[in-house]
Amino acid sequence: MILSELIRCISPLEIKGRTDKEITGIDIDSRQVKEGHLFMAMHGTQTDGHKYIPTAITQGATAILCETLPETQEDAVTYIVVADSEEAVGKVATHFYGNPTSKLKLVGVTGTNGKTTIATLLYNIFRGFGFKVGLLSTVCNYIDDEAIPTDHTTPDPITLNRLLGRMADEGCAYAFMEVSSHSIAQKRIAGLTFDGGIFTNLTRDHLDYHKTVENYLKAKKKFFDDMPKEAFSLTNLDDKNGMVMVQNTASHVHTYSLRTLADFKGKVLESHLEGMLLEFNKRELAVHFLGQFNASNLLAVFGAAVLLGRSEEEVLVALSNLHPVAGRLETFHSPKGYTATVDYAHTPDALVNVLSSIQGVLNGKGRIITVVGAGGNRDKGKRPIMAKEAARRSDRVIITSDNPRFEEPQDIINDMLAGLDESDMQKTLSIADRKEAIRTACMLAQKGDVILVAGKGHEDYQEIKGVKHHFDDREVIREIMSKEG
């Protein structure tokens, strides 16, 4: 693409050099730059891309987009100065990859919990309806049936637009996408056109980045503030921030709720370890999911699918055939008669939701043994809260390691134990080795008990001192149970 055409979608403050040259690629990582590329320098959270402008030029960049001109400039290189490079990168990436969201229907899901489940289930049911569909999620990205591994909930703008471009080129009619608060704040989704947005809930998370809950809320709200008027916004009335999210949106607002009157009204009629009987808009359906929070997730899926033009009846049939997403209340049955369930719950609210669901099903007829840790180099304030919530709703608790990253596992465990009183401590063990913690929970479990292994869900690694080591809670549980028969 010719540079002058490529930057037509932004408003540069200054241009130094020729704009009639052809740009063969775009990058925000100087290591990826090749001959003829445009390198876009951003002020990142870890490092400043402006420091790598000389490297990018050495690699072959013929144009540089930046907020501040480098002291030394090359005559053969064109420099485009912008006020906000984060905003510009998203728009340039969208333009370079042919504005893919104009060729498919893109629906974003944001909130603290439920994003992965809702986006993945929408992907599954629309594929079931016979469409080619794309998915951008924490677990994995998909271009119809092609899996593309992911490192972030929402990729960087170039990766994101490249994936969406491939989805459009390969005939995807829909794409469903988790939209993280980081991606909104960092403008990774700038330039994308959404046909719909879904709000799940808002509880404490990512305060290591956002610093305050108010900043976290504002990041989520901006997603709906920017939603086009032709789009729909589907919000959860059961969350106190549900209507706050959409108070300034130009889009068509719709609501869902398990507690009050809404456009999409649901109710849990029965619940057991294998699933629930639900009522959505006065129609009954049986599902293979557990928990009030999953009933809410399914209701959001139901509402979004209907808003995308499907009939209520066909959506209900599709929902009844779905199964839980990997690592989201994924259940395993032991020959000894106890049940183990793996869930991604890594915030206090998510942990409460899962444990409350298990309590409701057991109804005092079995014990709950919870294995839980907390991630390193993240919000330390939630650690004692998570331990306290686990102790409050469990008969036994084992505090263990999660992804310690660059922290010492025992320091994280000590932060969690600080939230427990003397009576909590009497039913609590701390075992830093996660595999040993899970094995101990299985040894303690008796017939009718439920073990919850929380925090990592679908993840198949543990991150220690910057290195990812293979570790999968589900594999560990299967291995232990295989030796119990």
C-alpha positions in Angstrom: 0.0 0.0 0.0 1.3 3.5 -0.8 2.2 5.4 2.4 0.0 8.4 1.5 -3.0 6.1 1.2 -2.1 4.2 4.4 -2.0 7.3 6.6 -5.2 8.8 5.1 -7.1 7.3 8.1 -5.2 9.4 10.6 -4.4 13.1 11.2 -0.6 13.6 11.4 0.8 16.6 13.1 3.8 16.6 10.8 5.2 14.6 7.9 8.9 14.7 7.0 9.8 13.0 3.8 8.1 11.4 0.8 4.7 9.7 1.1 4.6 8.2 -2.4 6.6 5.1 -1.4 5.1 1.6 -1.1 4.8 0.1 2.4 5.1 -3.7 2.4 4.4 -4.3 6.0 3.7 -2.6 9.4 5.2 -3.3 12.8 5.3 -2.2 16.4 8.1 -4.6 17.3 11.4 -3.5 15.7 12.6 -7.1 15.6 9.9 -7.9 13.1 10.7 -5.1 10.7 11.7 -6.0 7.1 12.7 -3.9 4.1 9.9 -1.4 3.1 8.0 -1.6 6.4 6.4 1.1 8.4 7.6 1.0 12.1 5.2 2.5 14.6 6.7 3.6 17.9 4.4 3.5 21.0 5.0 4.4 24.6 4.4 0.9 26.0 3.9 -0.1 29.6 7.2 -2.1 29.7 9.3 -0.1 27.2 9.2 2.9 24.9 9.1 2.0 21.2 10.7 5.3 20.3 14.0 3.9 21.7 13.9 1.3 18.9 13.5 3.6 15.9 17.3 3.3 14.9 17.0 -0.5 15.1 13.9 -0.5 12.9 15.7 1.7 10.3 18.7 -0.7 10.4 16.2 -3.5 9.8 14.9 -1.8 6.6 12.0 0.5 7.8 11.4 3.2 5.2 8.8 5.1 7.3 8.4 5.8 11.0 5.3 6.8 12.8 6.0 8.4 16.2 4.9 11.0 18.7 8.4 12.5 19.0 10.9 12.9 16.2 14.3 11.3 16.9 17.2 13.7 17.3 18.9 12.2 14.3 16.9 11.6 11.1 17.7 9.7 8.0 17.1 11.4 4.6 15.7 8.3 3.0 13.2 7.7 5.8 9.8 9.3 6.1 8.7 10.4 9.6 5.0 10.8 10.5 4.4 12.6 13.8 1.1 12.0 15.6 -0.4 13.1 18.8 -1.4 9.6 20.0 0.5 6.7 18.5 -1.7 4.1 20.3 -4.8 5.5 18.6 -3.0 5.8 15.2 -1.6 2.2 15.3 -5.0 0.7 15.5 -6.4 2.8 12.7 -3.4 2.2 10.4 -3.5 -1.5 11.1 -7.2 -1.7 10.3 -6.6 0.2 7.0 -3.6 -1.8 6.0 -5.5 -5.1 6.4 -8.5 -3.9 4.3 -10.9 -2.8 7.1 -11.8 -6.4 7.9 -14.7 -5.5 10.3 -16.6 -4.0 7.4 -16.8 -7.5 5.9 -18.0 -9.5 8.9 -20.1 -9.0 12.1 -17.9 -8.4 15.1 -19.3 -8.8 18.6 -17.1 -7.9 21.7 -17.6 -9.3 25.2 -16.2 -7.3 28.1 -16.4 -7.6 31.9 -14.4 -9.2 34.7 -15.7 -12.7 34.5 -17.5 -14.7 31.8 -15.8 -13.2 28.7 -14.2 -16.5 27.6 -17.4 -18.6 28.1 -19.7 -16.2 26.3 -17.4 -15.5 23.3 -16.6 -19.2 22.9 -20.2 -20.4 23.2 -21.3 -17.8 20.6 -18.6 -19.1 18.3 -19.8 -22.6 18.9 -23.5 -22.1 18.3 -23.0 -19.9 15.2 -20.7 -22.6 13.7 -23.5 -25.0 14.6 -25.9 -22.8 12.6 -23.7 -23.4 9.5 -21.6 -20.2 9.4 -17.9 -19.8 9.2 -16.9 -18.0 12.4 -13.9 -16.4 14.0 -13.0 -16.4 17.7 -10.5 -14.2 19.6 -10.2 -15.4 23.2 -8.0 -16.1 26.2 -7.9 -19.8 25.5 -7.3 -19.8 21.8 -8.0 -17.9 18.6 -9.9 -19.6 15.8 -10.4 -18.9 12.1 -13.4 -21.2 11.7 -11.8 -24.6 12.6 -8.1 -23.5 12.5 -6.7 -23.0 16.0 -4.2 -20.2 16.5 -2.5 -20.1 19.9 -2.8 -16.9 21.9 -0.7 -15.1 24.6 -3.1 -12.3 25.4 -6.8 -11.9 25.9 -6.8 -9.3 23.2 -3.8 -9.3 20.8 -1.9 -6.2 19.8 -3.5 -4.1 17.0 -1.4 -5.5 14.2 -1.9 -9.2 15.2 -5.6 -8.5 15.8 -6.2 -6.9 12.4 -4.2 -9.6 10.6 -6.3 -12.3 12.2 -9.6 -10.4 11.5 -8.3 -9.9 7.9 -7.8 -13.6 7.5 -11.2 -14.3 9.0 -12.8 -12.0 6.4 -10.7 -13.4 3.5 -11.7 -16.9 4.5 -15.4 -16.2 4.5 -16.2 -15.8 8.2 -19.6 -14.1 8.6 -19.1 -13.5 12.3 -16.3 -13.0 14.8 -16.7 -13.1 18.6 -14.0 -11.4 20.7 -13.0 -11.0 24.3 -12.3 -7.3 24.9 -10.0 -6.8 27.9 -9.8 -3.6 29.9 -6.1 -3.4 28.9 -6.9 -3.5 25.2 -9.5 -0.7 25.6 -7.2 1.5 27.7 -4.3 0.9 25.3 -6.5 1.5 22.3 -5.7 -1.9 20.7 -9.2 -2.0 19.3 -9.0 1.5 17.7 -10.3 1.4 14.2 -12.4 -1.7 14.6 -16.2 -1.5 13.9 -18.3 -3.5 16.4 -21.8 -4.8 15.5 -22.5 -5.5 19.2 -21.0 -5.4 22.7 -21.9 -7.5 25.8 -21.2 -6.5 29.4 -20.9 -9.3 31.9 -20.0 -7.9 35.3 -17.4 -5.8 37.1 -15.5 -6.8 40.2 -12.0 -6.2 41.5 -9.3 -7.2 39.0 -6.2 -5.8 37.2 -5.7 -3.1 39.8 -1.9 -3.6 39.4 -2.5 -1.9 36.0 -5.6 0.4 36.5 -4.7 1.3 40.1 -8.4 2.0 41.1 -11.7 0.3 40.5 -13.0 3.6 39.0 -10.2 3.6 36.3 -11.0 -0.1 35.6 -14.7 0.8 35.2 -13.9 3.7 32.9 -11.9 1.5 30.7 -14.8 -1.0 30.3 -17.3 1.8 29.8 -15.3 3.4 27.0 -16.0 0.3 24.9 -19.7 1.1 25.0 -19.2 4.9 24.7 -17.5 4.2 21.4 -20.1 1.7 20.1 -21.7 2.9 16.8 -25.4 3.8 16.8 -26.2 0.9 14.5 -24.8 -1.6 16.9 -26.4 -3.3 20.0 -25.2 -3.2 23.6 -26.4 -6.0 25.8 -25.9 -5.4 29.5 -26.3 -7.3 32.7 -28.9 -5.8 35.0 -27.8 -8.0 37.8 -24.6 -6.1 38.1 -24.8 -2.7 39.8 -22.7 -1.2 37.0 -24.8 -2.7 34.2 -26.6 0.5 33.3 -23.6 2.7 34.1 -21.8 1.0 31.3 -24.3 2.0 28.7 -25.5 5.4 30.0 -23.5 7.3 27.3 -23.7 4.8 24.4 -25.3 5.7 21.1 -26.0 2.0 20.4 -29.3 0.2 20.9 -29.4 -0.9 24.6 -30.8 -4.3 25.6 -30.7 -6.0 29.0 -30.5 -9.5 30.5 -31.2 -10.6 34.1 -31.8 -13.6 36.3 -33.4 -11.3 39.0 -35.5 -8.6 37.5 -37.5 -7.7 34.4 -35.3 -7.5 31.3 -35.4 -8.0 27.6 -33.9 -11.4 28.2 -35.1 -12.8 31.5 -33.8 -16.1 33.0 -34.3 -18.3 36.0 -32.6 -21.4 37.5 -35.3 -24.0 38.1 -33.0 -26.9 39.2 -29.3 -27.5 39.7 -27.1 -30.5 40.1 -23.4 -31.5 39.4 -24.2 -32.5 35.8 -26.1 -29.4 34.9 -29.2 -27.1 35.3 -32.8 -26.8 34.2 -33.3 -23.1 33.2 -36.1 -20.9 32.0 -35.3 -18.2 29.4 -38.1 -15.9 28.3 -40.6 -18.4 29.7 -39.2 -21.3 27.8 -37.5 -24.2 29.6 -34.1 -25.7 28.6 -31.7 -28.2 30.2 -28.0 -27.4 30.0 -24.7 -29.1 30.8 -23.5 -26.2 32.9 -23.4 -25.5 36.6 -23.9 -22.4 38.6 -25.8 -19.1 38.7 -23.0 -17.3 37.0 -23.1 -19.8 34.1 -26.9 -19.3 33.9 -26.1 -15.6 33.4 -23.4 -16.3 30.8 -25.8 -18.5 28.9 -28.5 -15.8 29.1 -26.1 -13.3 27.5 -25.3 -15.8 24.7 -29.1 -16.3 24.2 -29.7 -12.6 24.0 -26.8 -11.8 21.7 -27.7 -14.6 19.3 -31.3 -13.4 19.1 -30.1 -9.8 18.6 -28.0 -11.1 15.7 -31.2 -12.4 14.0 -31.6 -16.0 15.2 -35.0 -17.2 16.5 -35.4 -17.8 20.3 -36.3 -21.5 19.6 -33.2 -22.4 17.5 -30.9 -20.7 20.0 -32.5 -22.6 22.9 -31.9 -25.9 21.1 -28.3 -24.9 20.4 -27.7 -24.0 24.0 -29.0 -27.3 25.3 -26.3 -29.1 23.2 -23.4 -27.0 24.4 -20.7 -28.1 26.9 -18.5 -26.0 29.2 -15.5 -24.3 27.9 -12.1 -25.9 28.7 -11.1 -25.1 32.3 -14.4 -23.5 33.2 -16.0 -25.7 35.9 -14.6 -28.7 34.0 -15.6 -31.8 36.0 -13.8 -35.1 36.6 -15.2 -38.1 38.5 -13.0 -40.3 40.7 -13.5 -44.1 41.1 -13.5 -43.3 44.8 -16.8 -41.4 44.4 -15.6 -37.8 44.8 -15.7 -35.1 42.1 -12.9 -32.7 41.1 -13.6 -29.5 39.1 -11.1 -27.2 37.5 -12.0 -23.5 37.1 -10.2 -20.4 35.9 -11.5 -18.4 38.9 -8.7 -16.0 39.8 -10.6 -13.1 41.4 -12.4 -13.0 44.7 -15.8 -12.6 42.9 -15.2 -15.5 40.5 -14.1 -17.7 43.4 -17.3 -16.8 45.4 -19.4 -17.6 42.3 -17.9 -21.0 41.8 -17.9 -22.0 45.4 -21.5 -20.8 45.9 -22.6 -22.9 42.9 -20.9 -26.0 44.4 -22.5 -25.3 47.8 -25.9 -25.0 46.2 -25.6 -28.4 44.5 -24.1 -30.3 47.5 -26.6 -28.7 49.9 -24.6 -29.9 52.9 -24.3 -33.5 51.7 -20.6 -33.5 50.9 -17.5 -31.4 51.7 -15.8 -28.8 49.6 -12.0 -29.0 49.4 -10.5 -25.9 47.6 -7.0 -25.7 46.1 -6.2 -22.1 45.3 -3.3 -19.7 44.8 -2.7 -16.2 43.3 -0.6 -15.0 40.5 2.7 -13.3 41.1 3.5 -9.6 40.0 -0.2 -8.8 40.0 -2.7 -7.1 42.3 -1.5 -8.1 45.8 -4.6 -6.7 47.5 -6.8 -9.5 46.3 -4.7 -12.3 47.8 -6.0 -12.2 51.4 -9.5 -11.7 50.1 -9.4 -14.8 47.9 -8.0 -16.9 50.8 -10.8 -15.6 53.1 -13.5 -16.3 50.6 -12.1 -19.8 50.0 -12.1 -20.5 53.8 -15.6 -19.1 54.2 -17.1 -21.4 51.7 -15.0 -24.6 52.0 -14.5 -27.4 54.5 -10.8 -27.7 53.7 -8.5 -25.2 52.0 -5.1 -25.8 50.5 -3.2 -22.6 49.6 -0.7 -23.3 46.8 1.3 -21.8 44.0 -0.3 -20.4 40.9 1.9 -18.6 38.3 4.5 -17.0 40.7 6.2 -15.3 37.8 9.1 -13.3 39.3 7.9 -13.5 43.0 8.7 -16.2 45.5 5.8 -18.7 45.8 6.0 -18.7 49.6 5.7 -14.9 49.7 2.5 -15.1 47.7 1.1 -17.8 50.0 2.0 -15.8 53.1 0.1 -12.8 51.6 -3.0 -15.1 51.2 -2.6 -16.6 54.7 -2.7 -13.1 56.2 -6.4 -12.9 55.3 -7.3 -15.9 57.6 -8.2 -15.9 61.2 -7.4 -18.7 63.7 -10.5 -20.8 63.0 -9.8 -20.5 59.2 -6.2 -21.6 59.8 -7.4 -24.8 61.5 -8.8 -26.1 58.2 -6.1 -24.7 56.0 -2.9 -26.2 54.6 -0.2 -24.5 52.6 1.7 -26.5 50.0 3.8 -24.6 47.6 4.1 -27.5 45.1 0.9 -27.2 43.1 0.9 -30.9 42.0 1.4 -32.0 45.6 -1.4 -29.7 46.7 -3.8 -31.3 44.2 -2.6 -34.8 45.2 -3.2 -34.0 48.9 -6.8 -32.7 48.1 -7.5 -36.0 46.3 -6.2 -38.0 49.3 -8.4 -36.0 51.7 -11.5 -36.4 49.5 -14.2 -38.9 50.4 -17.2 -40.2 48.5 -19.6 -37.3 47.8 -17.0 -34.6 48.3 -16.1 -32.0 45.6 -12.6 -30.6 45.1 -12.3 -27.2 43.4 -8.9 -26.5 41.8 -9.1 -22.8 41.1 -7.0 -20.2 39.3 -5.5 -21.6 36.2 -8.3 -23.4 34.4 -7.3 -24.0 30.7 -3.7 -23.0 31.2 -1.2 -25.7 30.5 1.9 -24.0 32.1 3.3 -22.5 35.2 5.3 -19.3 34.8 8.3 -19.3 37.1 11.1 -16.7 36.9 10.1 -15.8 33.4 10.0 -19.4 32.1 6.8 -21.3 31.3 7.0 -24.9 32.5 4.4 -27.4 31.3 1.7 -27.8 34.0 -2.0 -28.6 33.5 -4.4 -29.0 36.5 -6.6 -31.3 34.4 -3.7 -33.6 33.5 -2.7 -33.9 37.1 -6.2 -34.8 38.2 -6.6 -37.4 35.4 -3.3 -38.9 36.4 -4.2 -39.1 40.1 -7.6 -40.6 39.4 -6.2 -43.2 36.9 -4.3 -44.7 39.9 -7.3 -44.8 42.2 -9.2 -47.5 40.4 
